[in-house]
Amino acid sequence: MQVIIQDSPEKAVALTSKIIADQLQSKPNSVLGLATGRTMESLYDVLAAMQRKGEIDFSLTTTFNLDEYVGLAGSDKNSYRYYMNEKLFNRVNIDPRNTHLPDGLAEDLEDEADYYEYLIEDAGGIDLQLLGIGNSGHIGFNEPLSPLLSRTRAVSLTPATIAQNSPLFERPEDMPRFALTMGVGTILEAEQCLMLVTGAAKADILAKAVEGPITSMISATALQLHSDCVVIADADAAAQLTQKDYYHWNFAHAPEWASYQ
């Protein structure tokens, strides 16, 4: 795992967008794993602006999102399909047929989860998986005690997650209690994982995820096992990390980051 600390949320987003752009430049038909949430909105704004300027090309890209609420149609403005269409897909030159999310209205959720795993495998696996981190340390909707080798499946959402996400609904009581999510094991199979974390509210859980013991209580800790995981955090989110000096030194001196200075 590599940790990169940037002075501001804007710089953290800019660096993340450059890594994604470089991935698509080196492999135009890349398979991207995508995430939702407040943290990603600024990133998708930047990616859309880059595409308008011709700095990034999504025309051959395939995407798989981490998760979707159970019970919401893609046309529901609270669904993650709607979010992705509004925040990214409708703003860039991606083929809609190459954008994938679990079907929250599937009659058989287990079959849908298995089919999603098949689609990822059939696409050749995920080249770059974008991640955020939830307040409980979850990646995707892999809530506390999620098996660290878990696959895509239906899960129940914890009260903490419901409290975190329900304000995004016009009627908070309408927030679903279940979701389909990639498993921790599914996420770990990506060639590279890229986690973007901003804001002081994430400082405690980020420190636990990056520097704490690996535990199923905090699914993000499993990323410590990944051979190529990059965590990009702004100064506020990184405030409780104990090895900040080393992280700064490594980013400034490691050859692979020379072009990002």
FIKOLGU-579043 format. One line per field, with one value per residue: x, y, z of N, C-alpha, C in turn; residue in one letter. Coordinates in steps of 0.2 Angstrom, whole numbers. Example, Ala and Ser with C-alpha at 12.3 -4.5 7.8 and 13.67 -1.06 7.14 Angstrom:
! FIKOLGU-579043
neast	[66 | 64]
nnorth	[-28 | -11]
nup	[39 | 35]
caeast	[62 | 68]
canorth	[-22 | -5]
caup	[39 | 36]
ceast	[66 | 64]
cnorth	[-16 | 0]
cup	[39 | 39]
r	[A | S]
END
This chain:
! FIKOLGU-579043
neast	[4 | 2 | 3 | -3 | -2 | -11 | -12 | -24 | -42 | -45 | -32 | -30 | -41 | -37 | -25 | -29 | -38 | -28 | -21 | -31 | -33 | -21 | -21 | -31 | -25 | -14 | -20 | -33 | -45 | -48 | -54 | -64 | -67 | -79 | -85 | -97 | -105 | -102 | -88 | -84 | -90 | -84 | -73 | -78 | -83 | -71 | -66 | -76 | -74 | -61 | -63 | -71 | -61 | -53 | -43 | -45 | -51 | -66 | -71 | -69 | -69 | -74 | -85 | -88 | -98 | -97 | -108 | -126 | -142 | -155 | -171 | -173 | -176 | -166 | -170 | -174 | -170 | -163 | -155 | -140 | -137 | -144 | -137 | -124 | -126 | -130 | -119 | -107 | -108 | -117 | -110 | -99 | -89 | -93 | -99 | -115 | -119 | -108 | -107 | -109 | -119 | -125 | -141 | -154 | -167 | -168 | -176 | -171 | -159 | -147 | -144 | -142 | -131 | -121 | -121 | -116 | -103 | -99 | -99 | -89 | -78 | -79 | -76 | -63 | -58 | -55 | -46 | -42 | -48 | -58 | -61 | -70 | -71 | -81 | -90 | -89 | -78 | -80 | -79 | -86 | -102 | -98 | -100 | -96 | -89 | -90 | -84 | -67 | -64 | -75 | -88 | -97 | -113 | -130 | -133 | -137 | -139 | -130 | -136 | -128 | -123 | -135 | -139 | -129 | -131 | -145 | -148 | -146 | -157 | -173 | -184 | -179 | -183 | -186 | -174 | -167 | -164 | -156 | -143 | -134 | -118 | -101 | -90 | -77 | -67 | -69 | -66 | -52 | -46 | -44 | -33 | -26 | -30 | -37 | -39 | -49 | -49 | -56 | -57 | -60 | -69 | -66 | -54 | -51 | -56 | -49 | -35 | -36 | -39 | -28 | -16 | -19 | -23 | -27 | -44 | -60 | -69 | -67 | -68 | -60 | -47 | -42 | -37 | -23 | -17 | -17 | -7 | -5 | -10 | -16 | -18 | -25 | -26 | -32 | -25 | -33 | -40 | -29 | -25 | -23 | -14 | 1 | 13 | 15 | 26 | 35 | 26 | 25 | 39 | 41 | 32 | 38 | 50 | 50 | 52 | 41 | 32 | 37 | 33 | 21 | 23]
nnorth	[-6 | 11 | 28 | 43 | 60 | 75 | 93 | 99 | 95 | 98 | 96 | 82 | 77 | 81 | 74 | 60 | 60 | 62 | 50 | 41 | 45 | 43 | 29 | 26 | 31 | 23 | 11 | 10 | 3 | 0 | -8 | -1 | 0 | 8 | 20 | 28 | 42 | 57 | 61 | 57 | 65 | 78 | 72 | 66 | 77 | 83 | 73 | 74 | 86 | 85 | 76 | 84 | 93 | 85 | 78 | 65 | 49 | 40 | 31 | 17 | 12 | 1 | -1 | -5 | -4 | -3 | -6 | -6 | -1 | -12 | -14 | -2 | 6 | 9 | 21 | 28 | 42 | 41 | 30 | 21 | 19 | 30 | 41 | 38 | 40 | 54 | 60 | 56 | 47 | 52 | 63 | 61 | 52 | 38 | 22 | 18 | 4 | -2 | 1 | -4 | -9 | -18 | -25 | -18 | -22 | -35 | -51 | -63 | -61 | -68 | -75 | -63 | -58 | -68 | -67 | -54 | -56 | -65 | -56 | -47 | -55 | -60 | -48 | -48 | -44 | -32 | -17 | -5 | -1 | 11 | 18 | 24 | 27 | 22 | 28 | 18 | 11 | 4 | -3 | -2 | -9 | -17 | -21 | -20 | -36 | -42 | -55 | -57 | -63 | -62 | -62 | -54 | -50 | -50 | -39 | -33 | -17 | -7 | 1 | 13 | 15 | 18 | 29 | 38 | 39 | 41 | 55 | 59 | 56 | 62 | 59 | 53 | 41 | 33 | 27 | 12 | -4 | -14 | -20 | -23 | -28 | -28 | -40 | -41 | -49 | -49 | -36 | -35 | -42 | -34 | -26 | -14 | -4 | 11 | 22 | 36 | 49 | 61 | 75 | 80 | 72 | 59 | 55 | 47 | 34 | 32 | 31 | 20 | 11 | 11 | 10 | 2 | -15 | -29 | -33 | -40 | -32 | -19 | -17 | -10 | -12 | -23 | -20 | -18 | -30 | -30 | -30 | -18 | -5 | 11 | 25 | 40 | 55 | 70 | 83 | 85 | 73 | 64 | 67 | 60 | 50 | 41 | 40 | 51 | 59 | 49 | 45 | 57 | 58 | 47 | 49 | 60 | 55 | 42 | 33 | 30 | 40 | 52 | 59 | 65 | 75]
nup	[0 | -4 | 2 | -1 | 2 | 0 | -1 | -1 | -4 | -17 | -24 | -21 | -28 | -41 | -43 | -42 | -53 | -63 | -62 | -66 | -79 | -85 | -84 | -94 | -105 | -107 | -108 | -118 | -118 | -105 | -90 | -78 | -61 | -52 | -40 | -29 | -20 | -10 | -10 | -23 | -32 | -35 | -41 | -53 | -59 | -63 | -71 | -82 | -87 | -91 | -102 | -110 | -115 | -122 | -116 | -110 | -114 | -115 | -124 | -127 | -115 | -101 | -87 | -70 | -57 | -39 | -31 | -28 | -23 | -16 | -23 | -29 | -45 | -60 | -65 | -54 | -44 | -33 | -35 | -38 | -51 | -57 | -51 | -57 | -70 | -70 | -64 | -71 | -83 | -93 | -96 | -103 | -116 | -116 | -120 | -116 | -115 | -110 | -97 | -81 | -67 | -53 | -53 | -45 | -45 | -47 | -48 | -42 | -31 | -28 | -40 | -48 | -42 | -44 | -58 | -60 | -56 | -66 | -77 | -74 | -74 | -87 | -94 | -92 | -80 | -68 | -71 | -64 | -49 | -42 | -26 | -11 | 6 | 19 | 34 | 43 | 39 | 28 | 12 | -4 | 0 | 10 | 25 | 43 | 49 | 37 | 26 | 22 | 10 | 3 | -10 | -24 | -18 | -9 | 4 | 21 | 27 | 39 | 54 | 55 | 42 | 36 | 43 | 38 | 24 | 22 | 23 | 10 | 3 | -2 | 6 | 20 | 26 | 15 | 11 | 6 | 15 | 11 | 0 | -16 | -17 | -23 | -17 | -4 | -8 | -22 | -25 | -21 | -31 | -42 | -53 | -49 | -35 | -30 | -19 | -14 | -2 | 8 | 19 | 36 | 44 | 40 | 46 | 57 | 54 | 42 | 47 | 55 | 45 | 36 | 45 | 55 | 62 | 51 | 49 | 49 | 54 | 49 | 33 | 24 | 28 | 23 | 11 | 13 | 10 | -3 | -18 | -26 | -21 | -19 | -9 | -8 | 0 | 7 | 17 | 29 | 30 | 32 | 45 | 56 | 54 | 58 | 51 | 43 | 38 | 32 | 22 | 14 | 10 | 3 | -8 | -14 | -18 | -24 | -39 | -47 | -46 | -51 | -62 | -57 | -49]
caeast	[0 | 6 | -1 | -1 | -6 | -11 | -13 | -31 | -46 | -44 | -26 | -31 | -45 | -33 | -20 | -33 | -40 | -22 | -20 | -36 | -32 | -15 | -23 | -35 | -21 | -10 | -24 | -39 | -50 | -47 | -60 | -63 | -72 | -81 | -88 | -102 | -104 | -100 | -81 | -83 | -93 | -79 | -68 | -82 | -83 | -65 | -65 | -80 | -70 | -55 | -65 | -73 | -55 | -49 | -38 | -46 | -56 | -69 | -75 | -68 | -69 | -80 | -85 | -92 | -99 | -96 | -114 | -133 | -147 | -160 | -177 | -173 | -175 | -161 | -173 | -175 | -165 | -159 | -151 | -133 | -137 | -145 | -131 | -118 | -128 | -130 | -112 | -102 | -109 | -120 | -106 | -93 | -91 | -93 | -104 | -119 | -119 | -102 | -107 | -113 | -121 | -130 | -148 | -157 | -174 | -168 | -180 | -166 | -153 | -141 | -142 | -139 | -124 | -117 | -121 | -111 | -96 | -97 | -98 | -82 | -73 | -79 | -73 | -55 | -56 | -55 | -39 | -42 | -54 | -59 | -64 | -70 | -72 | -87 | -88 | -87 | -72 | -82 | -78 | -93 | -106 | -95 | -101 | -92 | -89 | -90 | -78 | -62 | -64 | -82 | -89 | -103 | -119 | -134 | -131 | -141 | -135 | -130 | -139 | -123 | -123 | -142 | -139 | -124 | -133 | -152 | -149 | -146 | -164 | -178 | -187 | -174 | -186 | -186 | -168 | -167 | -161 | -152 | -140 | -130 | -111 | -95 | -87 | -70 | -62 | -69 | -62 | -45 | -44 | -42 | -25 | -24 | -35 | -36 | -44 | -49 | -52 | -55 | -61 | -58 | -73 | -63 | -47 | -50 | -57 | -43 | -29 | -37 | -39 | -21 | -11 | -22 | -23 | -32 | -49 | -66 | -74 | -66 | -66 | -55 | -40 | -40 | -32 | -16 | -15 | -16 | 0 | -4 | -16 | -14 | -23 | -24 | -30 | -31 | -22 | -38 | -42 | -23 | -22 | -22 | -9 | 7 | 19 | 15 | 33 | 37 | 22 | 27 | 45 | 40 | 29 | 43 | 56 | 49 | 52 | 35 | 28 | 41 | 29 | 15 | 25]
canorth	[0 | 18 | 33 | 50 | 65 | 81 | 98 | 101 | 91 | 99 | 93 | 75 | 75 | 82 | 68 | 54 | 61 | 61 | 43 | 38 | 47 | 39 | 22 | 26 | 33 | 17 | 5 | 13 | -2 | -2 | -9 | 3 | -1 | 15 | 21 | 33 | 46 | 64 | 61 | 56 | 70 | 82 | 69 | 65 | 84 | 84 | 69 | 76 | 92 | 83 | 73 | 89 | 96 | 80 | 75 | 58 | 46 | 34 | 28 | 10 | 10 | -3 | 1 | -9 | 0 | -7 | -8 | -3 | -2 | -16 | -11 | 4 | 6 | 13 | 28 | 32 | 47 | 39 | 24 | 23 | 20 | 37 | 45 | 38 | 43 | 61 | 63 | 54 | 43 | 56 | 69 | 59 | 48 | 31 | 18 | 16 | -3 | -4 | 3 | -10 | -9 | -23 | -24 | -18 | -25 | -42 | -56 | -67 | -57 | -72 | -75 | -57 | -57 | -72 | -64 | -48 | -59 | -67 | -51 | -44 | -60 | -60 | -42 | -48 | -42 | -24 | -15 | 0 | 0 | 17 | 17 | 28 | 23 | 24 | 30 | 12 | 8 | -1 | -2 | -5 | -10 | -23 | -19 | -24 | -43 | -45 | -60 | -53 | -66 | -62 | -61 | -50 | -53 | -45 | -37 | -29 | -11 | -6 | 8 | 18 | 17 | 21 | 36 | 41 | 39 | 43 | 62 | 60 | 55 | 68 | 56 | 48 | 35 | 29 | 23 | 4 | -7 | -19 | -18 | -28 | -26 | -32 | -43 | -38 | -53 | -46 | -29 | -37 | -45 | -28 | -25 | -9 | -1 | 18 | 25 | 44 | 50 | 69 | 78 | 78 | 66 | 52 | 55 | 42 | 28 | 31 | 29 | 13 | 6 | 11 | 8 | -3 | -22 | -31 | -35 | -40 | -26 | -14 | -20 | -7 | -14 | -29 | -17 | -18 | -36 | -29 | -29 | -12 | -1 | 18 | 29 | 47 | 58 | 77 | 84 | 84 | 66 | 61 | 71 | 55 | 45 | 42 | 40 | 56 | 61 | 44 | 45 | 63 | 57 | 42 | 52 | 64 | 52 | 36 | 35 | 29 | 46 | 57 | 63 | 67 | 80]
caup	[0 | -4 | 4 | -4 | 6 | -4 | 4 | -1 | -7 | -24 | -26 | -20 | -34 | -47 | -43 | -43 | -60 | -68 | -62 | -70 | -86 | -87 | -85 | -100 | -111 | -108 | -110 | -119 | -117 | -98 | -86 | -72 | -56 | -50 | -34 | -28 | -14 | -10 | -12 | -30 | -36 | -38 | -46 | -59 | -62 | -66 | -77 | -87 | -89 | -95 | -108 | -115 | -117 | -126 | -112 | -108 | -119 | -112 | -129 | -126 | -108 | -98 | -80 | -66 | -50 | -33 | -28 | -30 | -18 | -18 | -23 | -33 | -52 | -62 | -66 | -47 | -43 | -27 | -36 | -40 | -58 | -59 | -49 | -61 | -77 | -70 | -62 | -76 | -89 | -98 | -97 | -106 | -122 | -114 | -123 | -111 | -115 | -107 | -90 | -77 | -60 | -51 | -54 | -39 | -45 | -49 | -44 | -38 | -29 | -28 | -47 | -50 | -39 | -48 | -65 | -60 | -55 | -72 | -81 | -72 | -77 | -95 | -97 | -91 | -73 | -67 | -71 | -59 | -45 | -38 | -19 | -6 | 12 | 23 | 41 | 47 | 36 | 23 | 5 | -6 | 6 | 14 | 32 | 48 | 49 | 30 | 25 | 18 | 4 | 0 | -17 | -25 | -14 | -6 | 11 | 24 | 28 | 46 | 56 | 54 | 35 | 34 | 45 | 34 | 17 | 21 | 21 | 3 | 0 | -1 | 11 | 22 | 28 | 9 | 10 | 6 | 20 | 8 | -6 | -19 | -17 | -24 | -11 | -3 | -12 | -28 | -25 | -21 | -38 | -47 | -54 | -45 | -31 | -29 | -14 | -13 | 5 | 9 | 25 | 43 | 46 | 38 | 48 | 62 | 51 | 38 | 51 | 56 | 39 | 33 | 49 | 60 | 60 | 47 | 52 | 45 | 57 | 45 | 27 | 20 | 31 | 18 | 6 | 15 | 7 | -11 | -21 | -29 | -18 | -18 | -5 | -9 | 5 | 9 | 24 | 34 | 31 | 34 | 51 | 62 | 52 | 62 | 47 | 37 | 36 | 27 | 16 | 10 | 8 | -3 | -14 | -17 | -21 | -28 | -46 | -51 | -44 | -53 | -67 | -54 | -45]
ceast	[4 | 1 | 1 | -5 | -5 | -13 | -21 | -35 | -46 | -38 | -27 | -35 | -41 | -28 | -24 | -35 | -34 | -21 | -25 | -35 | -26 | -17 | -27 | -30 | -16 | -14 | -31 | -45 | -50 | -54 | -59 | -69 | -73 | -85 | -93 | -100 | -102 | -93 | -80 | -86 | -88 | -74 | -72 | -83 | -77 | -64 | -70 | -77 | -64 | -57 | -67 | -67 | -51 | -44 | -39 | -52 | -59 | -72 | -74 | -68 | -75 | -79 | -90 | -92 | -99 | -103 | -120 | -138 | -152 | -167 | -178 | -172 | -169 | -163 | -174 | -169 | -161 | -154 | -144 | -132 | -139 | -140 | -125 | -120 | -127 | -123 | -107 | -104 | -112 | -116 | -100 | -94 | -90 | -99 | -109 | -119 | -113 | -102 | -112 | -113 | -125 | -137 | -152 | -164 | -174 | -172 | -176 | -160 | -146 | -139 | -139 | -132 | -119 | -116 | -116 | -104 | -94 | -96 | -91 | -77 | -73 | -76 | -65 | -53 | -55 | -47 | -38 | -48 | -54 | -63 | -64 | -70 | -77 | -85 | -86 | -81 | -74 | -80 | -83 | -98 | -104 | -95 | -97 | -94 | -90 | -83 | -74 | -61 | -71 | -83 | -95 | -109 | -124 | -132 | -136 | -136 | -136 | -134 | -134 | -123 | -130 | -142 | -134 | -127 | -140 | -153 | -149 | -153 | -169 | -182 | -183 | -177 | -187 | -180 | -169 | -163 | -156 | -149 | -136 | -123 | -106 | -92 | -80 | -65 | -63 | -65 | -54 | -42 | -43 | -35 | -23 | -30 | -33 | -41 | -43 | -52 | -51 | -60 | -59 | -62 | -71 | -57 | -46 | -51 | -51 | -37 | -30 | -37 | -32 | -16 | -13 | -21 | -29 | -38 | -56 | -71 | -73 | -63 | -61 | -48 | -38 | -36 | -25 | -13 | -14 | -9 | 1 | -10 | -13 | -19 | -21 | -29 | -28 | -28 | -27 | -39 | -35 | -21 | -20 | -17 | -3 | 13 | 18 | 21 | 36 | 33 | 24 | 34 | 45 | 37 | 34 | 49 | 55 | 48 | 45 | 30 | 31 | 37 | 23 | 17 | 23]
cnorth	[6 | 23 | 40 | 55 | 72 | 87 | 100 | 95 | 91 | 96 | 85 | 73 | 75 | 76 | 62 | 54 | 59 | 53 | 39 | 39 | 44 | 32 | 21 | 27 | 27 | 11 | 8 | 9 | -4 | -4 | -6 | 1 | 6 | 15 | 27 | 37 | 53 | 65 | 61 | 61 | 75 | 79 | 68 | 72 | 85 | 80 | 71 | 82 | 90 | 80 | 78 | 92 | 91 | 77 | 68 | 56 | 40 | 30 | 20 | 7 | 6 | -2 | -4 | -5 | -5 | -10 | -4 | -5 | -7 | -13 | -5 | 3 | 10 | 21 | 32 | 36 | 46 | 33 | 26 | 23 | 27 | 42 | 44 | 41 | 51 | 64 | 62 | 52 | 48 | 62 | 67 | 54 | 41 | 28 | 16 | 8 | -6 | -2 | -2 | -8 | -15 | -21 | -24 | -21 | -32 | -47 | -60 | -64 | -62 | -73 | -69 | -56 | -61 | -70 | -58 | -51 | -61 | -62 | -48 | -49 | -60 | -54 | -42 | -46 | -34 | -22 | -10 | 1 | 6 | 15 | 23 | 24 | 26 | 25 | 24 | 8 | 4 | 2 | -6 | -4 | -16 | -20 | -23 | -32 | -46 | -49 | -56 | -57 | -66 | -60 | -56 | -54 | -48 | -45 | -33 | -23 | -10 | 1 | 14 | 20 | 20 | 28 | 41 | 43 | 42 | 50 | 64 | 59 | 61 | 66 | 51 | 42 | 30 | 25 | 16 | 2 | -13 | -17 | -24 | -25 | -31 | -34 | -40 | -42 | -51 | -40 | -31 | -40 | -40 | -28 | -20 | -6 | 6 | 21 | 33 | 45 | 58 | 70 | 75 | 72 | 59 | 51 | 49 | 35 | 27 | 28 | 22 | 8 | 6 | 8 | 3 | -10 | -24 | -35 | -35 | -35 | -20 | -16 | -17 | -9 | -20 | -26 | -17 | -25 | -35 | -27 | -22 | -7 | 6 | 22 | 36 | 51 | 66 | 77 | 83 | 76 | 62 | 63 | 66 | 50 | 46 | 42 | 45 | 58 | 56 | 44 | 51 | 61 | 52 | 45 | 56 | 61 | 45 | 37 | 34 | 36 | 52 | 62 | 66 | 73 | 87]
cup	[0 | -2 | 2 | -1 | 1 | 1 | 4 | -5 | -15 | -27 | -26 | -26 | -40 | -48 | -45 | -51 | -65 | -68 | -67 | -78 | -89 | -89 | -92 | -106 | -112 | -110 | -112 | -118 | -110 | -95 | -80 | -67 | -53 | -43 | -34 | -22 | -15 | -13 | -19 | -34 | -39 | -43 | -53 | -63 | -66 | -72 | -83 | -90 | -94 | -102 | -113 | -118 | -122 | -122 | -109 | -113 | -116 | -117 | -129 | -119 | -106 | -91 | -77 | -59 | -45 | -31 | -30 | -24 | -21 | -18 | -27 | -41 | -54 | -63 | -59 | -46 | -37 | -29 | -38 | -48 | -60 | -57 | -54 | -68 | -76 | -68 | -67 | -83 | -95 | -100 | -101 | -112 | -121 | -117 | -117 | -110 | -111 | -100 | -86 | -70 | -59 | -52 | -48 | -39 | -47 | -45 | -39 | -37 | -30 | -35 | -50 | -48 | -43 | -55 | -65 | -60 | -62 | -77 | -80 | -75 | -84 | -98 | -96 | -85 | -73 | -67 | -65 | -55 | -40 | -32 | -15 | 1 | 16 | 30 | 45 | 44 | 31 | 16 | 1 | 0 | 10 | 22 | 37 | 48 | 42 | 29 | 20 | 11 | 0 | -7 | -18 | -22 | -12 | 1 | 14 | 27 | 36 | 47 | 54 | 47 | 33 | 37 | 41 | 27 | 17 | 20 | 14 | -1 | 2 | 5 | 14 | 24 | 22 | 8 | 11 | 12 | 17 | 2 | -9 | -19 | -20 | -17 | -10 | -7 | -19 | -29 | -25 | -27 | -43 | -47 | -50 | -41 | -30 | -25 | -13 | -6 | 6 | 15 | 31 | 46 | 45 | 42 | 53 | 58 | 45 | 41 | 53 | 50 | 36 | 38 | 55 | 58 | 55 | 50 | 48 | 48 | 52 | 38 | 23 | 22 | 26 | 12 | 7 | 12 | 0 | -13 | -24 | -27 | -17 | -15 | -6 | -4 | 6 | 16 | 30 | 36 | 33 | 41 | 56 | 60 | 55 | 57 | 41 | 34 | 30 | 21 | 11 | 7 | 2 | -9 | -18 | -20 | -25 | -35 | -50 | -50 | -47 | -58 | -64 | -49 | -47]
r	[M | Q | V | I | I | Q | D | S | P | E | K | A | V | A | L | T | S | K | I | I | A | D | Q | L | Q | S | K | P | N | S | V | L | G | L | A | T | G | R | T | M | E | S | L | Y | D | V | L | A | A | M | Q | R | K | G | E | I | D | F | S | L | T | T | T | F | N | L | D | E | Y | V | G | L | A | G | S | D | K | N | S | Y | R | Y | Y | M | N | E | K | L | F | N | R | V | N | I | D | P | R | N | T | H | L | P | D | G | L | A | E | D | L | E | D | E | A | D | Y | Y | E | Y | L | I | E | D | A | G | G | I | D | L | Q | L | L | G | I | G | N | S | G | H | I | G | F | N | E | P | L | S | P | L | L | S | R | T | R | A | V | S | L | T | P | A | T | I | A | Q | N | S | P | L | F | E | R | P | E | D | M | P | R | F | A | L | T | M | G | V | G | T | I | L | E | A | E | Q | C | L | M | L | V | T | G | A | A | K | A | D | I | L | A | K | A | V | E | G | P | I | T | S | M | I | S | A | T | A | L | Q | L | H | S | D | C | V | V | I | A | D | A | D | A | A | A | Q | L | T | Q | K | D | Y | Y | H | W | N | F | A | H | A | P | E | W | A | S | Y | Q]
END
